[in-house]
Amino acid sequence: MKAKKILSIVSTVLIMSMAFVGCAKSEPQTQPASQPAAEQSSVKQPEAPVSDFDAENSITVVARDAASGTRGAFHELMKIKVKEGDTEVDKLVTGALEFDGTDKVITAVEGDKYGIGYVSLGSVSERITAASVDGVEATIENVKSGKYAVARPFLLVTKGTESDLVKDFIGFTESVQGQKLVEEKHYIASVDGPVEYKTSGLSGTIKVAGSTSVTPLMEVLQEAYKELNPNVTFEMQSNGSSQGIKSAIDGSYDIGMSSRELKDEEKSQLNEHTLAIDGIAVIVNNENPMTDISSENITKIYTGEIIKWSEIK
């Protein structure tokens, strides 16, 4: 009796075991979820560069100081300076940053992605971007052809009582050698049919003052002249066109440097010599995607009518 009971229990256990195995076989096996193709690849896809230039930011307007010939020429060409009756009024926007040197303007725009400024075309470097104006690039060729209209002369002015030494130096700047240096510094030669300069052997000191834009070119011309005439020395002040013109008129300096046209009252008191022709480049930060600006919009920026980059059409 006991043996039959044990046999019955064993049979029951076997039947239950077989049923459990059958159920396990009938259930579908769960497959691992497939990975997206991007995750399966071990190579990370490069991300597209994202510009953080926000056109809704205010424009930082950078200008030259009031004594600058570059400012005088640019503000006149861009109609920032206008006549009201018998008076000339500079409409430069309140709050504009004003600097007394070319490199200070470049440094300001280089360090501010929302900045705009203007400098001599010959001073443009990789530190900033020279924007096109009215669809025309700021290049020597375009200034020569007249396509790029934002241009002005570099002048040397004298009282009219020049010494032989001063006359000789001015003659050198207008010679074949001098005008070649003008072109090597990326300006436009201004003398038609220049002649070869012959060493004079003169000695003495020449005092020069004026435009910071003309200064880099003048330094090169002085060095070349001194190599030919080693007994000549120069004293030079870079203090702006207006100061250079004033110094030439009052006789405290032999030569004034100007990067703007002379006014009528100045012309009546001075002799002028056109050293070179220079374009004025409108410069923006290298991160600024807006590299073609109309002259109308430039005027509106500098007079405060446009205050954000997004407003430029």
C-alpha positions as CSV (number, residue, x, y, z in Angstrom):
1,M,0.0,0.0,0.0
2,K,2.8,2.3,0.9
3,A,4.7,1.4,-2.3
4,K,1.7,2.3,-4.4
5,K,1.4,5.7,-2.7
6,I,5.1,6.5,-3.4
7,L,4.8,5.4,-7.0
8,S,1.8,7.7,-7.4
9,I,3.7,10.7,-6.1
10,V,6.7,10.1,-8.4
11,S,4.3,9.8,-11.4
12,T,2.7,13.1,-10.5
13,V,6.0,14.9,-10.2
14,L,7.2,13.5,-13.6
15,I,4.0,14.6,-15.4
16,M,4.3,18.2,-13.9
17,S,7.9,18.4,-15.0
18,M,7.1,17.4,-18.5
19,A,4.3,20.0,-18.7
20,F,6.6,22.8,-17.5
21,V,9.3,22.0,-20.1
22,G,6.7,22.0,-22.8
23,C,5.4,25.5,-21.8
24,A,9.0,26.8,-21.7
25,K,9.6,25.6,-25.3
26,S,6.4,27.1,-26.6
27,E,7.2,30.7,-25.4
28,P,9.0,32.8,-28.0
29,Q,12.5,33.8,-27.1
30,T,13.1,37.6,-26.6
31,Q,15.6,39.0,-29.1
32,P,17.9,41.9,-28.1
33,A,16.6,45.2,-29.5
34,S,18.4,46.3,-32.6
35,Q,20.6,49.4,-32.2
36,P,20.2,52.5,-34.4
37,A,22.8,52.6,-37.2
38,A,24.5,55.7,-35.7
39,E,25.0,53.8,-32.4
40,Q,26.3,50.7,-34.1
41,S,29.0,52.6,-35.9
42,S,32.1,53.2,-33.9
43,V,32.9,56.4,-36.0
44,K,31.5,59.6,-34.6
45,Q,30.0,61.8,-37.2
46,P,31.4,65.4,-37.3
47,E,29.1,68.1,-36.2
48,A,28.4,71.1,-38.4
49,P,29.9,74.3,-37.2
50,V,27.5,76.6,-35.4
51,S,28.0,80.3,-35.7
52,D,27.1,82.3,-32.5
53,F,26.9,85.6,-34.3
54,D,23.6,87.1,-33.2
55,A,22.3,89.7,-35.6
56,E,20.0,91.1,-33.0
57,N,22.9,92.5,-31.1
58,S,23.6,96.2,-31.2
59,I,26.3,97.4,-33.6
60,T,29.4,98.8,-32.0
61,V,30.3,101.9,-34.0
62,V,34.0,102.7,-34.1
63,A,35.3,105.9,-35.5
64,R,38.4,108.1,-35.6
65,D,38.9,111.2,-33.5
66,A,37.9,114.6,-34.8
67,A,41.4,115.6,-35.8
68,S,41.8,112.6,-38.1
69,G,42.0,113.1,-41.9
70,T,40.6,109.6,-42.4
71,R,37.5,110.6,-40.4
72,G,37.2,113.8,-42.3
73,A,37.3,112.1,-45.7
74,F,35.2,109.1,-44.7
75,H,32.5,111.1,-42.9
76,E,32.3,113.4,-45.9
77,L,32.2,110.6,-48.5
78,M,29.6,108.7,-46.5
79,K,27.5,111.8,-45.9
80,I,27.9,111.5,-42.1
81,K,29.1,115.1,-42.2
82,V,26.5,117.4,-43.7
83,K,26.1,121.1,-44.3
84,E,23.3,122.8,-42.3
85,G,23.2,126.4,-43.6
86,D,26.8,127.7,-43.6
87,T,27.9,125.1,-41.0
88,E,29.3,121.6,-41.4
89,V,27.7,119.2,-38.9
90,D,29.1,115.8,-38.1
91,K,26.1,113.5,-37.4
92,L,28.2,110.7,-35.8
93,V,25.9,108.7,-33.5
94,T,26.2,109.4,-29.8
95,G,28.1,106.7,-28.0
96,A,30.4,105.8,-30.9
97,L,33.9,104.8,-29.9
98,E,36.4,107.4,-31.1
99,F,40.2,106.6,-31.3
100,D,43.2,108.6,-32.2
101,G,45.1,106.0,-34.2
102,T,44.5,103.5,-37.0
103,D,45.7,100.5,-34.9
104,K,43.4,101.4,-32.1
105,V,40.4,101.2,-34.5
106,I,41.6,97.8,-35.8
107,T,42.1,96.5,-32.3
108,A,38.6,97.6,-31.2
109,V,36.9,95.8,-34.2
110,E,39.2,92.8,-33.9
111,G,38.0,92.3,-30.3
112,D,34.3,92.9,-30.8
113,K,32.4,90.7,-33.2
114,Y,29.6,93.3,-33.5
115,G,32.0,96.2,-34.3
116,I,32.4,98.2,-37.5
117,G,35.1,100.7,-38.3
118,Y,37.1,102.3,-41.1
119,V,40.8,102.5,-41.8
120,S,43.2,103.1,-44.6
121,L,43.1,100.4,-47.2
122,G,46.9,100.0,-46.9
123,S,46.4,99.1,-43.2
124,V,44.0,96.2,-43.7
125,S,45.3,92.9,-42.4
126,E,44.1,89.4,-41.5
127,R,43.1,90.7,-38.1
128,I,39.9,92.1,-39.5
129,T,37.7,91.8,-42.7
130,A,37.4,94.6,-45.2
131,A,33.7,94.6,-46.3
132,S,32.6,95.3,-49.8
133,V,30.7,98.6,-50.3
134,D,27.8,98.6,-52.7
135,G,28.9,95.2,-53.9
136,V,32.5,96.3,-54.8
137,E,35.5,94.9,-53.0
138,A,38.0,97.3,-51.4
139,T,41.0,96.6,-53.6
140,I,43.8,98.7,-55.1
141,E,42.5,97.7,-58.6
142,N,39.0,98.8,-57.8
143,V,40.2,102.1,-56.4
144,K,42.3,102.7,-59.5
145,S,39.4,102.0,-61.8
146,G,37.0,104.2,-59.8
147,K,34.6,101.3,-59.0
148,Y,35.4,101.5,-55.3
149,A,34.5,105.1,-54.6
150,V,35.5,105.4,-50.9
151,A,39.0,106.9,-51.6
152,R,41.0,110.0,-50.7
153,P,44.5,111.5,-51.3
154,F,47.5,111.4,-49.1
155,L,49.0,114.9,-49.1
156,L,52.2,116.5,-48.1
157,V,51.7,120.2,-47.3
158,T,54.3,123.0,-46.9
159,K,54.3,126.7,-46.1
160,G,55.7,127.7,-49.4
161,T,59.1,128.7,-48.0
162,E,60.7,125.3,-48.2
163,S,64.4,124.8,-47.7
164,D,66.5,123.1,-50.4
165,L,66.5,120.0,-48.2
166,V,62.7,119.9,-47.8
167,K,62.3,120.4,-51.6
168,D,64.8,117.6,-52.2
169,F,62.9,115.1,-50.0
170,I,59.6,116.0,-51.6
171,G,61.2,115.5,-55.0
172,F,62.3,112.0,-53.8
173,T,58.8,111.1,-52.8
174,E,57.6,112.0,-56.3
175,S,60.4,110.2,-58.1
176,V,60.5,106.7,-59.6
177,Q,62.0,105.3,-56.4
178,G,59.5,107.1,-54.2
179,Q,56.4,106.1,-56.1
180,K,57.6,102.5,-56.3
181,L,57.6,102.5,-52.5
182,V,54.1,103.9,-52.5
183,E,52.9,100.9,-54.6
184,E,54.9,98.4,-52.5
185,K,53.0,99.6,-49.5
186,H,49.7,98.9,-51.3
187,Y,48.7,102.5,-52.1
188,I,48.2,104.0,-55.6
189,A,51.0,106.0,-57.2
190,S,49.9,109.6,-57.8
191,V,52.6,111.0,-60.1
192,D,52.4,110.7,-63.8
193,G,55.8,110.2,-65.5
194,P,58.0,110.2,-62.4
195,V,61.8,110.8,-62.9
196,E,64.8,109.0,-61.4
197,Y,66.0,110.6,-58.1
198,K,69.7,111.5,-57.9
199,T,71.4,111.7,-54.5
200,S,71.8,115.3,-53.4
201,G,74.3,114.8,-50.6
202,L,72.5,117.4,-48.5
203,S,72.4,117.3,-44.7
204,G,70.1,118.6,-42.0
205,T,66.9,117.9,-40.2
206,I,63.3,117.7,-41.6
207,K,60.4,118.0,-39.2
208,V,57.2,116.2,-40.2
209,A,53.8,116.0,-38.4
210,G,50.3,114.9,-39.1
211,S,48.2,112.0,-40.3
212,T,48.6,108.6,-38.6
213,S,47.3,107.0,-41.8
214,V,50.2,108.6,-43.8
215,T,52.8,107.8,-41.1
216,P,53.6,104.2,-42.1
217,L,54.2,105.2,-45.7
218,M,56.2,108.2,-44.6
219,E,58.5,106.1,-42.4
220,V,59.4,103.9,-45.3
221,L,60.1,106.9,-47.5
222,Q,62.3,108.5,-44.8
223,E,64.3,105.3,-44.4
224,A,64.9,105.0,-48.1
225,Y,65.9,108.7,-48.4
226,K,68.3,108.4,-45.5
227,E,70.1,105.5,-47.1
228,L,70.8,107.8,-50.0
229,N,71.5,110.8,-47.9
230,P,72.9,109.5,-44.6
231,N,73.5,113.0,-43.1
232,V,69.8,113.8,-43.0
233,T,67.6,113.2,-39.9
234,F,63.9,113.3,-39.4
235,E,61.7,114.4,-36.5
236,M,58.1,113.2,-36.8
237,Q,54.9,113.5,-34.9
238,S,51.8,111.4,-35.7
239,N,49.1,113.6,-34.3
240,G,46.3,113.7,-37.0
241,S,45.8,115.6,-40.3
242,S,44.4,118.7,-38.7
243,Q,47.5,119.1,-36.4
244,G,49.8,118.4,-39.3
245,I,48.2,121.1,-41.5
246,K,48.2,123.6,-38.6
247,S,51.9,122.8,-37.9
248,A,52.8,123.5,-41.5
249,I,50.8,126.8,-41.5
250,D,52.4,128.1,-38.4
251,G,55.9,126.9,-39.5
252,S,56.6,124.8,-36.4
253,Y,57.1,121.8,-38.8
254,D,58.5,121.7,-42.3
255,I,55.9,119.2,-43.7
256,G,52.4,118.4,-42.7
257,M,50.8,115.1,-43.6
258,S,47.1,115.0,-44.4
259,S,44.8,112.1,-45.4
260,R,42.0,114.4,-46.4
261,E,41.5,117.2,-49.0
262,L,42.5,120.7,-47.8
263,K,39.8,123.2,-47.0
264,D,39.7,126.4,-49.0
265,E,41.2,128.5,-46.2
266,E,44.0,125.9,-45.8
267,K,44.7,125.8,-49.5
268,S,45.2,129.6,-49.6
269,Q,48.1,129.2,-47.1
270,L,49.8,126.0,-48.2
271,N,51.5,124.2,-51.1
272,E,50.2,120.7,-51.5
273,H,51.8,117.6,-53.0
274,T,49.8,114.5,-53.6
275,L,51.9,111.6,-52.3
276,A,49.5,108.8,-53.0
277,I,45.8,107.8,-53.4
278,D,44.3,105.6,-50.8
279,G,41.1,103.7,-50.4
280,I,39.2,103.8,-47.0
281,A,38.2,100.3,-46.0
282,V,35.1,99.6,-44.0
283,I,36.1,96.9,-41.5
284,V,34.2,94.3,-39.5
285,N,35.1,91.5,-37.2
286,N,36.3,88.2,-38.8
287,E,33.3,86.4,-37.3
288,N,30.7,88.8,-38.8
289,P,29.0,87.1,-41.8
290,M,27.9,90.5,-43.2
291,T,30.7,91.4,-45.5
292,D,28.8,93.5,-48.2
293,I,27.2,96.7,-46.9
294,S,25.6,99.4,-49.0
295,S,26.9,103.0,-48.6
296,E,23.3,103.9,-47.6
297,N,23.4,101.5,-44.7
298,I,26.9,102.6,-43.7
299,T,25.5,106.1,-43.4
300,K,22.6,104.9,-41.3
301,I,24.8,102.9,-39.0
302,Y,27.1,105.9,-38.4
303,T,24.3,108.4,-37.8
304,G,22.3,106.0,-35.5
305,E,19.4,105.2,-37.8
306,I,20.4,101.5,-37.8
307,I,21.5,100.1,-34.5
308,K,21.3,96.3,-35.0
309,W,22.9,94.1,-37.6
310,S,19.5,92.5,-38.3
311,E,18.2,95.9,-39.6
312,I,20.7,95.8,-42.5
313,K,18.9,94.9,-45.7
